[in-house]
Amino acid sequence: MRIAMIGWEYPPFKSGGLATHCYGLTRSLADKNVKVYFFMPKTKHTINNNQSNLVIKEVGETEIFPYDRPEDKAIAGNFFEAVHRYNQLVVAKVKAVAKAEGKFDFIHAHDWLTMEAAIVLKEELGVPMVLTIHSTEYDRSGWIYPNQWFIDLEKKGYGKSR
C-alpha cells in the first residue's frame, strides 16, 4: 500500500497535536510495511528519517510559517493566497511523484491547511481521500466570530472525503 500524506511539519518542531499525530502515524504505518510519502513545506530544520518505508518530500517554501519560523518571517502577503499557493505546490509534487514512482492508493490530508490539495488530488488521480480533522473553525474560534472562509473550506473537504 502507498499513501500520499499531506501535512505541515515533520517531525514536530513546536508543541502541538497535528505534527505529533503525523509523526506517530507515519512511523507506525511504515513499521507495518506501508509506504508513506509525507509532503510538507521546506524548513530550515534537517529532517532525519531512519524509516525505509517513509519518504519525506519537501514541497517549495510558502509564506506561511505558523509553526516553523514565526520569528523569521511574518505572514507575507495575503494569508489565504499563501495557503492556496502551498496547496498548488503540493498538488504538483504529489502528481510528479505518482507519475515517476507509481500510483498512490489514497491521499491522507490533515486539517484545513492541506484540504484543498487533497480534494484536487482525489479528483485528478481518482483515488480515495482520507481527511483527519484536528480541530474545526468553530473549535479554534470558540464560536466567537468564526471565519466563514475556513468554515466553507472545511465543509467542502468533509463532503469530498471518502
MIDOSE-1310 file (N, C-alpha, C; in nm, 2 decimals, decimal comma, always signed):
residues 162
mria	+0,08/-0,12/+0,00/+0,00/+0,00/+0,00/+0,09/+0,12/+0,00; +0,05/+0,23/-0,08/+0,12/+0,35/-0,09/+0,03/+0,47/-0,05; +0,07/+0,55/+0,04/-0,01/+0,66/+0,09/+0,06/+0,79/+0,06; -0,01/+0,89/+0,00/+0,04/+1,03/-0,01/-0,02/+1,10/+0,11
migw	+0,06/+1,13/+0,21/+0,01/+1,21/+0,33/+0,05/+1,35/+0,32; -0,04/+1,44/+0,34/-0,01/+1,58/+0,33/-0,02/+1,65/+0,46; +0,09/+1,71/+0,51/+0,09/+1,77/+0,64/+0,16/+1,90/+0,64; +0,20/+1,95/+0,76/+0,25/+2,08/+0,77/+0,39/+2,08/+0,82
eypp	+0,43/+1,99/+0,91/+0,56/+1,98/+0,96/+0,60/+1,84/+1,00; +0,73/+1,81/+1,00/+0,78/+1,68/+1,03/+0,92/+1,69/+1,06; +0,97/+1,63/+1,17/+0,89/+1,59/+1,29/+0,84/+1,71/+1,36; +0,77/+1,69/+1,47/+0,71/+1,81/+1,54/+0,83/+1,91/+1,59
fksg	+0,82/+2,03/+1,54/+0,92/+2,13/+1,58/+0,87/+2,21/+1,70; +0,74/+2,23/+1,70/+0,68/+2,30/+1,81/+0,58/+2,21/+1,88; +0,54/+2,24/+1,99/+0,44/+2,16/+2,06/+0,30/+2,18/+1,99; +0,23/+2,07/+1,98/+0,10/+2,08/+1,91/+0,06/+1,94/+1,86
glat	-0,07/+1,92/+1,85/-0,12/+1,79/+1,82/-0,10/+1,74/+1,68; -0,11/+1,84/+1,58/-0,11/+1,80/+1,44/+0,02/+1,73/+1,40; +0,13/+1,79/+1,43/+0,26/+1,74/+1,39/+0,29/+1,61/+1,47; +0,26/+1,61/+1,59/+0,28/+1,49/+1,68/+0,20/+1,38/+1,63
hcyg	+0,08/+1,40/+1,59/-0,01/+1,29/+1,53/+0,06/+1,24/+1,40; +0,10/+1,33/+1,31/+0,15/+1,29/+1,18/+0,28/+1,21/+1,20; +0,36/+1,25/+1,30/+0,49/+1,18/+1,33/+0,46/+1,04/+1,37; +0,37/+1,02/+1,47/+0,34/+0,89/+1,52/+0,28/+0,80/+1,41
ltrs	+0,18/+0,86/+1,34/+0,11/+0,78/+1,24/+0,20/+0,74/+1,13; +0,28/+0,82/+1,07/+0,37/+0,79/+0,96/+0,47/+0,68/+1,00; +0,52/+0,69/+1,12/+0,62/+0,59/+1,17/+0,55/+0,45/+1,19; +0,43/+0,46/+1,25/+0,36/+0,33/+1,28/+0,32/+0,26/+1,15
ladk	+0,27/+0,34/+1,05/+0,24/+0,28/+0,92/+0,36/+0,22/+0,85; +0,47/+0,30/+0,86/+0,59/+0,25/+0,79/+0,64/+0,12/+0,86; +0,63/+0,11/+0,99/+0,66/-0,01/+1,06/+0,58/-0,13/+1,02; +0,46/-0,11/+0,97/+0,37/-0,21/+0,92/+0,38/-0,24/+0,77
nvkv	+0,49/-0,19/+0,71/+0,52/-0,21/+0,57/+0,43/-0,13/+0,47; +0,38/-0,02/+0,52/+0,30/+0,07/+0,44/+0,40/+0,17/+0,39; +0,40/+0,20/+0,26/+0,49/+0,30/+0,21/+0,42/+0,44/+0,22; +0,48/+0,53/+0,30/+0,42/+0,66/+0,32/+0,51/+0,77/+0,27
yffm	+0,45/+0,85/+0,18/+0,52/+0,97/+0,13/+0,45/+1,09/+0,21; +0,53/+1,15/+0,29/+0,48/+1,27/+0,36/+0,53/+1,40/+0,30; +0,43/+1,48/+0,25/+0,46/+1,60/+0,18/+0,44/+1,72/+0,28; +0,53/+1,81/+0,28/+0,53/+1,92/+0,37/+0,61/+2,04/+0,32
pktk	+0,59/+2,16/+0,37/+0,68/+2,27/+0,32/+0,82/+2,25/+0,36; +0,91/+2,31/+0,28/+1,05/+2,31/+0,32/+1,07/+2,39/+0,45; +1,17/+2,34/+0,53/+1,20/+2,41/+0,65/+1,35/+2,43/+0,66; +1,39/+2,51/+0,77/+1,53/+2,53/+0,79/+1,59/+2,41/+0,87
htin	+1,50/+2,32/+0,92/+1,55/+2,21/+1,00/+1,59/+2,09/+0,92; +1,69/+2,02/+0,96/+1,73/+1,90/+0,90/+1,63/+1,79/+0,94; +1,58/+1,72/+0,85/+1,49/+1,61/+0,88/+1,56/+1,48/+0,87; +1,57/+1,41/+0,99/+1,64/+1,28/+1,00/+1,53/+1,18/+0,99
nnqs	+1,54/+1,08/+0,90/+1,44/+0,98/+0,89/+1,51/+0,85/+0,87; +1,49/+0,76/+0,97/+1,55/+0,63/+0,96/+1,45/+0,52/+0,92; +1,34/+0,55/+0,87/+1,24/+0,46/+0,83/+1,24/+0,43/+0,68; +1,27/+0,31/+0,64/+1,28/+0,28/+0,50/+1,15/+0,30/+0,42
nlvi	+1,04/+0,28/+0,49/+0,91/+0,29/+0,42/+0,85/+0,43/+0,43; +0,92/+0,52/+0,48/+0,87/+0,66/+0,50/+0,96/+0,75/+0,42; +0,90/+0,83/+0,33/+0,97/+0,92/+0,24/+0,92/+1,06/+0,27; +1,01/+1,15/+0,31/+0,97/+1,29/+0,33/+0,99/+1,37/+0,21
kevg	+0,89/+1,43/+0,16/+0,90/+1,51/+0,04/+0,87/+1,66/+0,07; +0,98/+1,74/+0,07/+0,96/+1,88/+0,09/+0,91/+1,95/-0,04; +0,82/+2,04/-0,02/+0,75/+2,10/-0,13/+0,78/+2,25/-0,13; +0,84/+2,31/-0,21/+0,87/+2,46/-0,20/+0,83/+2,53/-0,08
etei	+0,90/+2,64/-0,06/+0,86/+2,72/+0,06/+0,73/+2,80/+0,03; +0,67/+2,82/+0,14/+0,55/+2,90/+0,14/+0,56/+3,02/+0,23; +0,48/+3,12/+0,22/+0,50/+3,24/+0,30/+0,43/+3,23/+0,44; +0,37/+3,11/+0,47/+0,31/+3,09/+0,59/+0,39/+3,00/+0,68
fpyd	+0,43/+3,05/+0,79/+0,51/+2,98/+0,89/+0,46/+2,98/+1,03; +0,34/+2,94/+1,05/+0,29/+2,95/+1,19/+0,36/+2,85/+1,28; +0,42/+2,75/+1,24/+0,49/+2,65/+1,33/+0,64/+2,65/+1,31; +0,68/+2,67/+1,19/+0,83/+2,65/+1,16/+0,91/+2,78/+1,20
rped	+0,88/+2,89/+1,15/+0,96/+3,01/+1,16/+0,89/+3,13/+1,20; +0,81/+3,14/+1,30/+0,73/+3,26/+1,33/+0,83/+3,37/+1,36; +0,95/+3,35/+1,41/+1,04/+3,46/+1,45/+1,11/+3,51/+1,32; +1,12/+3,44/+1,21/+1,19/+3,48/+1,10/+1,11/+3,56/+1,00
kaia	+0,98/+3,53/+0,99/+0,90/+3,59/+0,88/+0,76/+3,61/+0,92; +0,71/+3,72/+0,91/+0,56/+3,74/+0,94/+0,49/+3,68/+0,82; +0,36/+3,66/+0,84/+0,28/+3,61/+0,73/+0,29/+3,72/+0,62; +0,34/+3,68/+0,51/+0,37/+3,78/+0,40/+0,25/+3,77/+0,30
gnff	+0,21/+3,89/+0,25/+0,11/+3,89/+0,15/-0,03/+3,85/+0,20; -0,11/+3,80/+0,12/-0,24/+3,76/+0,15/-0,24/+3,62/+0,21; -0,28/+3,61/+0,33/-0,27/+3,48/+0,40/-0,35/+3,37/+0,32; -0,47/+3,40/+0,27/-0,54/+3,30/+0,20/-0,48/+3,26/+0,07
eavh	-0,42/+3,35/+0,01/-0,34/+3,32/-0,12/-0,22/+3,23/-0,09; -0,16/+3,26/+0,03/-0,04/+3,18/+0,06/-0,08/+3,03/+0,09; -0,19/+3,01/+0,15/-0,24/+2,88/+0,18/-0,27/+2,81/+0,04; -0,34/+2,88/-0,04/-0,38/+2,83/-0,18/-0,25/+2,79/-0,26
rynq	-0,15/+2,88/-0,25/-0,02/+2,85/-0,32/+0,04/+2,72/-0,27; +0,05/+2,71/-0,14/+0,11/+2,59/-0,08/+0,03/+2,46/-0,13; -0,10/+2,47/-0,14/-0,18/+2,36/-0,19/-0,15/+2,33/-0,33; -0,13/+2,43/-0,41/-0,09/+2,41/-0,55/+0,04/+2,34/-0,57
lvva	+0,14/+2,38/-0,48/+0,27/+2,32/-0,49/+0,26/+2,17/-0,45; +0,18/+2,14/-0,35/+0,16/+2,00/-0,31/+0,10/+1,92/-0,42; +0,00/+1,97/-0,49/-0,07/+1,90/-0,60/+0,03/+1,87/-0,70; +0,11/+1,96/-0,74/+0,21/+1,94/-0,85/+0,32/+1,83/-0,80
kvka	+0,36/+1,84/-0,68/+0,46/+1,75/-0,63/+0,41/+1,61/-0,62; +0,29/+1,59/-0,56/+0,23/+1,46/-0,55/+0,21/+1,40/-0,69; +0,15/+1,47/-0,78/+0,13/+1,42/-0,92/+0,26/+1,38/-0,98; +0,37/+1,46/-0,96/+0,50/+1,42/-1,02/+0,55/+1,29/-0,96
vaka	+0,54/+1,28/-0,83/+0,59/+1,16/-0,76/+0,50/+1,04/-0,81; +0,37/+1,05/-0,82/+0,29/+0,94/-0,87/+0,33/+0,90/-1,01; +0,36/+1,00/-1,09/+0,39/+0,97/-1,23/+0,53/+0,90/-1,24; +0,62/+0,94/-1,16/+0,76/+0,89/-1,16/+0,77/+0,75/-1,08
egkf	+0,69/+0,74/-0,98/+0,72/+0,62/-0,89/+0,60/+0,53/-0,87; +0,48/+0,57/-0,93/+0,37/+0,48/-0,92/+0,25/+0,54/-0,85; +0,13/+0,49/-0,87/+0,01/+0,54/-0,82/+0,00/+0,52/-0,67; -0,07/+0,62/-0,60/-0,10/+0,61/-0,46/-0,23/+0,54/-0,44
dfih	-0,24/+0,47/-0,33/-0,37/+0,40/-0,30/-0,47/+0,50/-0,24; -0,42/+0,60/-0,17/-0,51/+0,71/-0,13/-0,43/+0,83/-0,08; -0,50/+0,94/-0,07/-0,45/+1,06/-0,02/-0,50/+1,08/+0,12; -0,41/+1,12/+0,21/-0,45/+1,15/+0,35/-0,40/+1,29/+0,39
ahdw	-0,50/+1,38/+0,41/-0,47/+1,52/+0,44/-0,51/+1,55/+0,59; -0,44/+1,65/+0,64/-0,46/+1,69/+0,78/-0,50/+1,83/+0,79; -0,62/+1,85/+0,83/-0,68/+1,98/+0,86/-0,69/+2,07/+0,74; -0,73/+2,19/+0,76/-0,77/+2,28/+0,66/-0,65/+2,33/+0,57
ltme	-0,53/+2,32/+0,63/-0,41/+2,37/+0,56/-0,38/+2,28/+0,43; -0,43/+2,16/+0,43/-0,39/+2,07/+0,32/-0,52/+2,02/+0,25; -0,63/+2,07/+0,29/-0,76/+2,01/+0,24/-0,78/+2,04/+0,09; -0,74/+2,16/+0,05/-0,76/+2,20/-0,10/-0,68/+2,10/-0,19
aaiv	-0,56/+2,08/-0,15/-0,47/+1,99/-0,23/-0,53/+1,85/-0,24; -0,58/+1,80/-0,12/-0,63/+1,66/-0,12/-0,76/+1,65/-0,21; -0,84/+1,75/-0,21/-0,96/+1,75/-0,29/-0,92/+1,74/-0,44; -0,83/+1,82/-0,48/-0,79/+1,82/-0,62/-0,72/+1,69/-0,66
lkee	-0,64/+1,64/-0,57/-0,57/+1,51/-0,60/-0,67/+1,39/-0,60; -0,76/+1,39/-0,51/-0,87/+1,29/-0,51/-0,93/+1,28/-0,65; -0,97/+1,40/-0,70/-1,04/+1,40/-0,83/-0,95/+1,38/-0,94; -0,83/+1,43/-0,95/-0,75/+1,42/-1,06/-0,67/+1,28/-1,07
lgvp	-0,64/+1,22/-0,95/-0,57/+1,09/-0,95/-0,67/+0,98/-0,94; -0,80/+1,01/-0,91/-0,90/+0,91/-0,90/-0,88/+0,81/-0,78; -0,83/+0,86/-0,67/-0,80/+0,77/-0,56/-0,88/+0,83/-0,44; -0,91/+0,75/-0,34/-0,99/+0,79/-0,22/-0,91/+0,89/-0,14
mvlt	-0,98/+0,97/-0,06/-0,92/+1,07/+0,02/-0,96/+1,05/+0,17; -0,86/+1,05/+0,26/-0,89/+1,04/+0,40/-0,86/+1,18/+0,46; -0,94/+1,23/+0,54/-0,92/+1,36/+0,59/-0,93/+1,35/+0,75; -0,82/+1,39/+0,81/-0,82/+1,39/+0,96/-0,83/+1,54/+1,00
ihst	-0,94/+1,56/+1,08/-0,97/+1,69/+1,13/-0,91/+1,70/+1,27; -0,82/+1,79/+1,30/-0,76/+1,81/+1,43/-0,84/+1,91/+1,51; -0,90/+2,01/+1,44/-1,00/+2,10/+1,51/-1,07/+2,17/+1,39; -1,19/+2,22/+1,43/-1,27/+2,29/+1,33/-1,26/+2,44/+1,36
eydr	-1,30/+2,52/+1,26/-1,30/+2,67/+1,28/-1,38/+2,70/+1,41; -1,49/+2,63/+1,43/-1,57/+2,66/+1,55/-1,49/+2,63/+1,67; -1,42/+2,52/+1,67/-1,33/+2,49/+1,79/-1,22/+2,60/+1,81; -1,16/+2,63/+1,70/-1,05/+2,73/+1,71/-1,09/+2,87/+1,75
sgwi	-1,21/+2,91/+1,71/-1,26/+3,04/+1,74/-1,34/+3,05/+1,87; -1,37/+2,93/+1,92/-1,45/+2,93/+2,04/-1,59/+2,98/+2,02; -1,64/+2,97/+1,89/-1,77/+3,01/+1,84/-1,78/+3,17/+1,85; -1,67/+3,23/+1,87/-1,66/+3,38/+1,87/-1,61/+3,43/+1,74
ypnq	-1,69/+3,48/+1,65/-1,65/+3,53/+1,52/-1,58/+3,43/+1,44; -1,63/+3,31/+1,42/-1,57/+3,21/+1,33/-1,55/+3,27/+1,19; -1,45/+3,24/+1,12/-1,42/+3,29/+0,99/-1,49/+3,20/+0,88; -1,57/+3,26/+0,80/-1,65/+3,19/+0,70/-1,57/+3,12/+0,60
wfid	-1,45/+3,18/+0,56/-1,36/+3,11/+0,47/-1,32/+2,97/+0,51; -1,28/+2,96/+0,64/-1,24/+2,83/+0,70/-1,36/+2,74/+0,70; -1,47/+2,79/+0,74/-1,59/+2,70/+0,75/-1,63/+2,65/+0,62; -1,63/+2,73/+0,51/-1,66/+2,68/+0,38/-1,56/+2,58/+0,33
lekk	-1,43/+2,60/+0,35/-1,33/+2,51/+0,31/-1,35/+2,37/+0,38; -1,37/+2,38/+0,51/-1,39/+2,26/+0,59/-1,51/+2,18/+0,54; -1,62/+2,25/+0,52/-1,74/+2,18/+0,47/-1,72/+2,11/+0,33; -1,64/+2,18/+0,25/-1,61/+2,12/+0,11/-1,53/+2,00/+0,13
gygk	-1,43/+2,00/+0,22/-1,35/+1,88/+0,24/-1,42/+1,77/+0,31; -1,51/+1,80/+0,40/-1,59/+1,69/+0,46/-1,68/+1,62/+0,36; -1,73/+1,70/+0,26/-1,81/+1,64/+0,16/-1,74/+1,56/+0,06; -1,61/+1,58/+0,04/-1,53/+1,51/-0,06/-1,45/+1,39/+0,00
sr	-1,44/+1,38/+0,13/-1,36/+1,27/+0,19/-1,45/+1,15/+0,19; -1,39/+1,04/+0,14/-1,45/+0,90/+0,15/-1,35/+0,81/+0,09
